[in-house]
Amino acid sequence: MYKVLGDKTRLKILLFLKSGEKNVTTIAQEVAMEQSAVSHQLKLLRDNKIVISRREGKVIYYALADHHVMDILNQTFEHVLHS
């Protein structure tokens, strides 16, 4: 899991999803990347059960899989800051 979370782009995506579900276009604008690159990162996060997705028509929305994802990130950041 830490290998997946160790990427700066994926961390940016997860921190953005902290505020709720978003579609790929919105995420791509936030992280200043092409939609195809963001989709690739989201697939990796989804395959590792870190994010979930749901389809509404042609649009796919992504959200954190559960609150444990942010708990892990927060504990990691807290540990790094105390080092």
Secondary structure by P-SEA (a helix, b strand, c coil): cccccccaaaaaaaaaaccccccaaaaaaaacccaaaaaaaaaaaaaaccbbbbbcccbbbbccccaaaaaaaaaaaaaaaac
